[in-house]
Amino acid sequence: DFDPALGMMTGIPPINPMMPGLGIVPPPIPPDMPAVKEIIHCKSCTLFPPNPHLPPPATRERPPGCKTVFVGGLPENGTEQIIMEVFEQCGEVIAIRKSKKNFCHIRFAEEFMVDKALYLSGYRIRLGSSTDKKDTGRLHVDFAQARDDLYEWECKQRMLAREERHRRRLAEERFRPPSPPPVVHYSDHECSVVAEKLKDDTKFSEAIQTLLTWIERGEVNRRTANNFYSMIQSANSHIRRLVNEKAAHEKEMEEAKEKFKLALSGILVQFEQIVAVYHSASKQKAWDHFTKAQRKNISVWCKQAEEIRNIHNDELMGIRREEEMEMSDEEIEDPSEMKETEESALVSQVEALKEENDSLRWQLDAYRNEVELLKQEQGKASRDEDTTKEQQMKLLQQALQGMQKHLLKVQEEYKKREAELEKVKEDKLKIETLLENLKEQVCAMQVVLVHQEKECPVEKTLSNSPVKSEREVLLVGIISTFLHVHPFGASIEYICSYLQRLDSKV
C-alpha cells in the first residue's frame, strides 16, 4: 500500500515510509491503476523497476511470524556487502545466508520489514555501470520458512495465551464471592471475646454465628455450661434492641404514609380545579366559540382528567378506610388482646421461673450431698488432705450460699409476677364490666331515641330555621361529626354509605 522507492531515491524528505519502524501509509492505489515504481540508486549498484504492465510477481503463502525472505536472481558477482546495502534500507538485517549460487536468505528484525523487501521483487539490478551479464540480474523476493521464525512466533503465542489465562483467572477471582473466615476453636479467651461482641450491635451477627458453630460442634459441657448460658442470655437481650429498631422503622413508615397522603390530597385538589376548568369551558357561553376540533380535544381531556381524578380519589379513600379499620381494631380489640398477651407472657415467665426454681433446688440438693460426702471422707482422710478438704468445703459453702441467695431472689421475683398476674386479671374483669355497662347504655339510648321518634311528629315546620325536623337536625349532627373525623373531606357516596349503615331508612 505504500511506495518504498520514495525512501531510496536521492533527495528524499526526512520522513518516508521506508524508514524502519514507521508505518506511514499513503492513500491506497486503485487496483486498475498500475503502481509506478522508480529507479533506485545505491552506492555500488542501481535498481531498475520492472514493466508496470506486467502482473505482480507470484509469492508463496506467508508462514506465521515470518521474518525471513528468499532473494533469487542475484548477479554472479554480487557480494554480501551489496546485498546488505540494498536490503538494509527495508529495515534492520539480523543475518544473511548467501548460497554459492545466485540466491540468499535474509532475516530481518521485525515482520513488517519483510513487506518492504517484497516490494523489490521484479527489479533488475546492475552493479555500477557495467553491462556484463555476471554483473546484472533480476531480483525475485519471496517469503521463506525458517525454524527460528516459527519458534519465536510459537513462543509469542504461548506468552499471549498465558497472559489471557492469567487475565481470565483474575476476572473470575474478582467475581467469585469471598469464602467465609474459619470459626475459631473454643477457649476461655475466645469465649470472653465473643461475649463482648454479642453486646455490640455491629458485631452481633458475626458473634452469634460463632456461638452457633460452637454449640453444634459440641463445645457445651459441665465446665463451660455457665459461659454458654450467659452468651445465650446476651443473645436473648438483643431481641429488645431488634424490637425497638422495628418500632423505629414502623414509625418512619407511618410518617412516609402520612406524607404520601398529604401529597395525594394536594394532587386531588389540583385535579378538581382542572376538571372544574373543563366543565366551565363546556358550558354554552364559552363552548360556542371553540372550533369542532378544539371541542373534541377539550372533551377528551376532560374525560381523561376525570378518570385519573377518580383513580386517585379511590386510592385516597382506600387509605382512609384502612386507617379507620386499624383505628377501630385498636379501639375494640387492642385492650383485651394486649391484656391477653401480657397475661400469657406473665404465665410463661412464671412457668420459666418455676422451672428455674426446681433446677436450683436440685442443684442445691446435689451440693448438700457433695458436702455430706466430703464430711464423711474428711474423717477417714489423713491430716495432709485436711487442708485441701477444708478449702473445698469453704468453696462449696460459698457456692451454696450464692445458690441460696439466687433462690431467694427467684422466689421474690416469682411472688412479684404472681401479684402482677392477679392485677392483670382484676383489670381484665373491670374492663369487661365497663364494656357491658357501655353496651347497656347504648341500648338504652337507642330505645330512648326510638321512643322520642314515636312520640314526636315526623316533621315540625319551623318558620325561622331552615331545618324542617328533628330528624334533619340529627342527620346534620351525624354528618358534621363524621366530617370532623375526616379533616380532608369525603365524597357524598361515602357519607351516604355511612349513614345507611347507621339507619337503613335514610
Contacts in CASP RR format, 6 or more apart in sequence:
PFRMAT RR
TARGET T0000
AUTHOR 0000-0000-0000
METHOD contacts of the structure
MODEL  1
DFDPALGMMTGIPPINPMMPGLGIVPPPIPPDMPAVKEIIHCKSCTLFPP
NPHLPPPATRERPPGCKTVFVGGLPENGTEQIIMEVFEQCGEVIAIRKSK
KNFCHIRFAEEFMVDKALYLSGYRIRLGSSTDKKDTGRLHVDFAQARDDL
YEWECKQRMLAREERHRRRLAEERFRPPSPPPVVHYSDHECSVVAEKLKD
DTKFSEAIQTLLTWIERGEVNRRTANNFYSMIQSANSHIRRLVNEKAAHE
KEMEEAKEKFKLALSGILVQFEQIVAVYHSASKQKAWDHFTKAQRKNISV
WCKQAEEIRNIHNDELMGIRREEEMEMSDEEIEDPSEMKETEESALVSQV
EALKEENDSLRWQLDAYRNEVELLKQEQGKASRDEDTTKEQQMKLLQQAL
QGMQKHLLKVQEEYKKREAELEKVKEDKLKIETLLENLKEQVCAMQVVLV
HQEKECPVEKTLSNSPVKSEREVLLVGIISTFLHVHPFGASIEYICSYLQ
RLDSKV
1 25 0 8 1.000
1 26 0 8 1.000
1 28 0 8 1.000
1 29 0 8 1.000
2 17 0 8 1.000
2 23 0 8 1.000
2 24 0 8 1.000
2 25 0 8 1.000
2 26 0 8 1.000
3 17 0 8 1.000
3 26 0 8 1.000
3 35 0 8 1.000
3 37 0 8 1.000
3 38 0 8 1.000
4 17 0 8 1.000
4 18 0 8 1.000
4 89 0 8 1.000
4 90 0 8 1.000
4 116 0 8 1.000
4 119 0 8 1.000
4 120 0 8 1.000
5 37 0 8 1.000
5 38 0 8 1.000
5 40 0 8 1.000
5 49 0 8 1.000
5 119 0 8 1.000
6 12 0 8 1.000
6 13 0 8 1.000
6 16 0 8 1.000
6 17 0 8 1.000
6 18 0 8 1.000
6 38 0 8 1.000
7 16 0 8 1.000
7 17 0 8 1.000
7 18 0 8 1.000
7 19 0 8 1.000
7 89 0 8 1.000
8 18 0 8 1.000
8 40 0 8 1.000
8 41 0 8 1.000
8 42 0 8 1.000
8 47 0 8 1.000
8 89 0 8 1.000
9 38 0 8 1.000
9 39 0 8 1.000
9 40 0 8 1.000
9 41 0 8 1.000
10 41 0 8 1.000
15 22 0 8 1.000
15 24 0 8 1.000
16 22 0 8 1.000
16 24 0 8 1.000
17 23 0 8 1.000
17 24 0 8 1.000
17 25 0 8 1.000
17 26 0 8 1.000
18 89 0 8 1.000
18 90 0 8 1.000
18 116 0 8 1.000
20 90 0 8 1.000
20 91 0 8 1.000
20 92 0 8 1.000
20 110 0 8 1.000
20 113 0 8 1.000
21 91 0 8 1.000
21 110 0 8 1.000
21 112 0 8 1.000
23 112 0 8 1.000
29 35 0 8 1.000
34 52 0 8 1.000
34 53 0 8 1.000
35 52 0 8 1.000
36 49 0 8 1.000
36 52 0 8 1.000
37 49 0 8 1.000
37 50 0 8 1.000
37 52 0 8 1.000
37 123 0 8 1.000
38 49 0 8 1.000
39 46 0 8 1.000
39 47 0 8 1.000
39 48 0 8 1.000
39 49 0 8 1.000
40 46 0 8 1.000
40 47 0 8 1.000
40 120 0 8 1.000
40 123 0 8 1.000
41 47 0 8 1.000
42 85 0 8 1.000
42 86 0 8 1.000
43 85 0 8 1.000
44 81 0 8 1.000
44 82 0 8 1.000
44 85 0 8 1.000
44 127 0 8 1.000
44 128 0 8 1.000
45 82 0 8 1.000
45 85 0 8 1.000
45 86 0 8 1.000
45 125 0 8 1.000
45 126 0 8 1.000
45 127 0 8 1.000
45 128 0 8 1.000
46 125 0 8 1.000
46 126 0 8 1.000
46 128 0 8 1.000
47 86 0 8 1.000
47 120 0 8 1.000
47 123 0 8 1.000
47 124 0 8 1.000
47 125 0 8 1.000
47 139 0 8 1.000
48 123 0 8 1.000
48 124 0 8 1.000
48 125 0 8 1.000
48 126 0 8 1.000
49 123 0 8 1.000
50 122 0 8 1.000
50 123 0 8 1.000
50 124 0 8 1.000
50 138 0 8 1.000
57 121 0 8 1.000
57 122 0 8 1.000
57 140 0 8 1.000
57 141 0 8 1.000
59 118 0 8 1.000
59 121 0 8 1.000
59 142 0 8 1.000
59 143 0 8 1.000
60 142 0 8 1.000
60 143 0 8 1.000
61 143 0 8 1.000
62 143 0 8 1.000
63 143 0 8 1.000
63 144 0 8 1.000
63 145 0 8 1.000
63 146 0 8 1.000
63 149 0 8 1.000
63 150 0 8 1.000
64 150 0 8 1.000
64 153 0 8 1.000
65 111 0 8 1.000
65 149 0 8 1.000
65 150 0 8 1.000
65 152 0 8 1.000
65 153 0 8 1.000
66 111 0 8 1.000
66 114 0 8 1.000
66 143 0 8 1.000
66 144 0 8 1.000
66 145 0 8 1.000
66 146 0 8 1.000
66 149 0 8 1.000
67 94 0 8 1.000
67 107 0 8 1.000
67 108 0 8 1.000
67 109 0 8 1.000
67 110 0 8 1.000
67 111 0 8 1.000
67 113 0 8 1.000
67 114 0 8 1.000
67 146 0 8 1.000
67 148 0 8 1.000
67 149 0 8 1.000
67 152 0 8 1.000
68 105 0 8 1.000
68 106 0 8 1.000
68 107 0 8 1.000
68 108 0 8 1.000
68 114 0 8 1.000
68 143 0 8 1.000
68 144 0 8 1.000
68 145 0 8 1.000
68 146 0 8 1.000
68 148 0 8 1.000
68 149 0 8 1.000
69 105 0 8 1.000
69 106 0 8 1.000
69 108 0 8 1.000
69 114 0 8 1.000
69 117 0 8 1.000
69 118 0 8 1.000
69 141 0 8 1.000
69 142 0 8 1.000
69 143 0 8 1.000
69 144 0 8 1.000
70 103 0 8 1.000
70 104 0 8 1.000
70 105 0 8 1.000
70 140 0 8 1.000
70 141 0 8 1.000
70 142 0 8 1.000
70 143 0 8 1.000
70 144 0 8 1.000
71 83 0 8 1.000
71 87 0 8 1.000
71 103 0 8 1.000
71 104 0 8 1.000
71 105 0 8 1.000
71 106 0 8 1.000
71 117 0 8 1.000
71 139 0 8 1.000
71 140 0 8 1.000
71 141 0 8 1.000
72 102 0 8 1.000
72 103 0 8 1.000
72 104 0 8 1.000
72 139 0 8 1.000
72 140 0 8 1.000
72 141 0 8 1.000
73 102 0 8 1.000
73 103 0 8 1.000
73 137 0 8 1.000
73 138 0 8 1.000
73 139 0 8 1.000
73 140 0 8 1.000
74 83 0 8 1.000
74 102 0 8 1.000
74 103 0 8 1.000
74 104 0 8 1.000
74 125 0 8 1.000
74 137 0 8 1.000
74 139 0 8 1.000
75 102 0 8 1.000
75 125 0 8 1.000
75 126 0 8 1.000
75 127 0 8 1.000
75 134 0 8 1.000
75 135 0 8 1.000
75 136 0 8 1.000
75 137 0 8 1.000
76 102 0 8 1.000
76 134 0 8 1.000
76 135 0 8 1.000
77 127 0 8 1.000
77 132 0 8 1.000
77 134 0 8 1.000
77 135 0 8 1.000
78 127 0 8 1.000
78 135 0 8 1.000
80 96 0 8 1.000
80 98 0 8 1.000
80 104 0 8 1.000
82 127 0 8 1.000
83 96 0 8 1.000
83 98 0 8 1.000
83 104 0 8 1.000
83 106 0 8 1.000
84 93 0 8 1.000
84 96 0 8 1.000
86 120 0 8 1.000
86 125 0 8 1.000
87 93 0 8 1.000
87 106 0 8 1.000
87 117 0 8 1.000
87 120 0 8 1.000
90 108 0 8 1.000
90 113 0 8 1.000
90 116 0 8 1.000
90 117 0 8 1.000
90 119 0 8 1.000
90 120 0 8 1.000
91 108 0 8 1.000
91 109 0 8 1.000
91 110 0 8 1.000
91 113 0 8 1.000
91 116 0 8 1.000
92 108 0 8 1.000
92 109 0 8 1.000
92 110 0 8 1.000
92 113 0 8 1.000
93 106 0 8 1.000
93 107 0 8 1.000
93 108 0 8 1.000
93 109 0 8 1.000
94 107 0 8 1.000
94 108 0 8 1.000
94 109 0 8 1.000
95 106 0 8 1.000
95 107 0 8 1.000
96 104 0 8 1.000
96 105 0 8 1.000
96 106 0 8 1.000
96 107 0 8 1.000
97 104 0 8 1.000
97 105 0 8 1.000
97 107 0 8 1.000
98 104 0 8 1.000
102 137 0 8 1.000
105 144 0 8 1.000
105 146 0 8 1.000
106 117 0 8 1.000
107 146 0 8 1.000
107 148 0 8 1.000
107 149 0 8 1.000
108 114 0 8 1.000
108 117 0 8 1.000
114 143 0 8 1.000
117 141 0 8 1.000
118 141 0 8 1.000
118 142 0 8 1.000
118 143 0 8 1.000
120 139 0 8 1.000
120 141 0 8 1.000
121 139 0 8 1.000
121 140 0 8 1.000
121 141 0 8 1.000
121 142 0 8 1.000
122 138 0 8 1.000
122 139 0 8 1.000
122 140 0 8 1.000
122 141 0 8 1.000
123 138 0 8 1.000
123 139 0 8 1.000
124 136 0 8 1.000
124 137 0 8 1.000
124 138 0 8 1.000
124 139 0 8 1.000
125 136 0 8 1.000
125 137 0 8 1.000
125 138 0 8 1.000
125 139 0 8 1.000
126 135 0 8 1.000
126 136 0 8 1.000
126 137 0 8 1.000
127 135 0 8 1.000
127 136 0 8 1.000
128 135 0 8 1.000
130 136 0 8 1.000
183 209 0 8 1.000
183 210 0 8 1.000
183 213 0 8 1.000
183 214 0 8 1.000
184 190 0 8 1.000
184 210 0 8 1.000
186 214 0 8 1.000
186 217 0 8 1.000
186 219 0 8 1.000
186 224 0 8 1.000
188 227 0 8 1.000
191 224 0 8 1.000
191 227 0 8 1.000
191 231 0 8 1.000
194 207 0 8 1.000
194 210 0 8 1.000
194 211 0 8 1.000
194 231 0 8 1.000
195 227 0 8 1.000
195 230 0 8 1.000
195 231 0 8 1.000
195 234 0 8 1.000
197 203 0 8 1.000
197 204 0 8 1.000
197 206 0 8 1.000
197 207 0 8 1.000
197 210 0 8 1.000
198 204 0 8 1.000
198 207 0 8 1.000
198 208 0 8 1.000
198 211 0 8 1.000
198 231 0 8 1.000
198 234 0 8 1.000
198 235 0 8 1.000
198 238 0 8 1.000
199 234 0 8 1.000
200 207 0 8 1.000
201 241 0 8 1.000
204 238 0 8 1.000
208 235 0 8 1.000
211 228 0 8 1.000
211 231 0 8 1.000
211 232 0 8 1.000
211 235 0 8 1.000
214 220 0 8 1.000
214 228 0 8 1.000
215 228 0 8 1.000
219 228 0 8 1.000
220 228 0 8 1.000
257 319 0 8 1.000
261 316 0 8 1.000
261 319 0 8 1.000
261 488 0 8 1.000
264 312 0 8 1.000
264 315 0 8 1.000
264 316 0 8 1.000
264 319 0 8 1.000
265 316 0 8 1.000
265 488 0 8 1.000
267 312 0 8 1.000
268 309 0 8 1.000
268 312 0 8 1.000
268 313 0 8 1.000
268 316 0 8 1.000
271 305 0 8 1.000
271 308 0 8 1.000
271 309 0 8 1.000
271 312 0 8 1.000
272 309 0 8 1.000
274 305 0 8 1.000
275 302 0 8 1.000
275 305 0 8 1.000
275 306 0 8 1.000
275 309 0 8 1.000
278 298 0 8 1.000
278 301 0 8 1.000
278 302 0 8 1.000
278 305 0 8 1.000
279 302 0 8 1.000
280 286 0 8 1.000
281 287 0 8 1.000
281 290 0 8 1.000
281 298 0 8 1.000
282 298 0 8 1.000
282 299 0 8 1.000
282 302 0 8 1.000
287 295 0 8 1.000
290 298 0 8 1.000
313 491 0 8 1.000
316 488 0 8 1.000
317 490 0 8 1.000
317 491 0 8 1.000
317 494 0 8 1.000
320 486 0 8 1.000
320 488 0 8 1.000
320 490 0 8 1.000
335 431 0 8 1.000
336 428 0 8 1.000
336 431 0 8 1.000
339 424 0 8 1.000
339 427 0 8 1.000
339 428 0 8 1.000
339 431 0 8 1.000
342 424 0 8 1.000
343 421 0 8 1.000
343 424 0 8 1.000
343 425 0 8 1.000
343 428 0 8 1.000
346 417 0 8 1.000
346 420 0 8 1.000
346 421 0 8 1.000
346 424 0 8 1.000
347 421 0 8 1.000
349 417 0 8 1.000
350 414 0 8 1.000
350 417 0 8 1.000
350 418 0 8 1.000
350 421 0 8 1.000
353 410 0 8 1.000
353 413 0 8 1.000
353 414 0 8 1.000
353 417 0 8 1.000
354 414 0 8 1.000
356 410 0 8 1.000
357 407 0 8 1.000
357 410 0 8 1.000
357 411 0 8 1.000
357 414 0 8 1.000
360 403 0 8 1.000
360 406 0 8 1.000
360 407 0 8 1.000
360 410 0 8 1.000
361 407 0 8 1.000
363 403 0 8 1.000
364 400 0 8 1.000
364 403 0 8 1.000
364 404 0 8 1.000
364 407 0 8 1.000
367 396 0 8 1.000
367 399 0 8 1.000
367 400 0 8 1.000
367 403 0 8 1.000
368 400 0 8 1.000
370 396 0 8 1.000
371 393 0 8 1.000
371 396 0 8 1.000
371 397 0 8 1.000
371 400 0 8 1.000
374 389 0 8 1.000
374 392 0 8 1.000
374 393 0 8 1.000
374 396 0 8 1.000
375 393 0 8 1.000
377 389 0 8 1.000
378 386 0 8 1.000
378 389 0 8 1.000
378 393 0 8 1.000
381 389 0 8 1.000
452 470 0 8 1.000
453 471 0 8 1.000
456 470 0 8 1.000
458 469 0 8 1.000
458 471 0 8 1.000
459 468 0 8 1.000
459 469 0 8 1.000
460 468 0 8 1.000
460 469 0 8 1.000
460 470 0 8 1.000
461 468 0 8 1.000
462 468 0 8 1.000
467 473 0 8 1.000
467 476 0 8 1.000
475 499 0 8 1.000
475 506 0 8 1.000
478 499 0 8 1.000
478 502 0 8 1.000
479 495 0 8 1.000
479 499 0 8 1.000
482 490 0 8 1.000
482 495 0 8 1.000
482 498 0 8 1.000
483 489 0 8 1.000
483 490 0 8 1.000
483 495 0 8 1.000
496 506 0 8 1.000
499 506 0 8 1.000
500 506 0 8 1.000
END
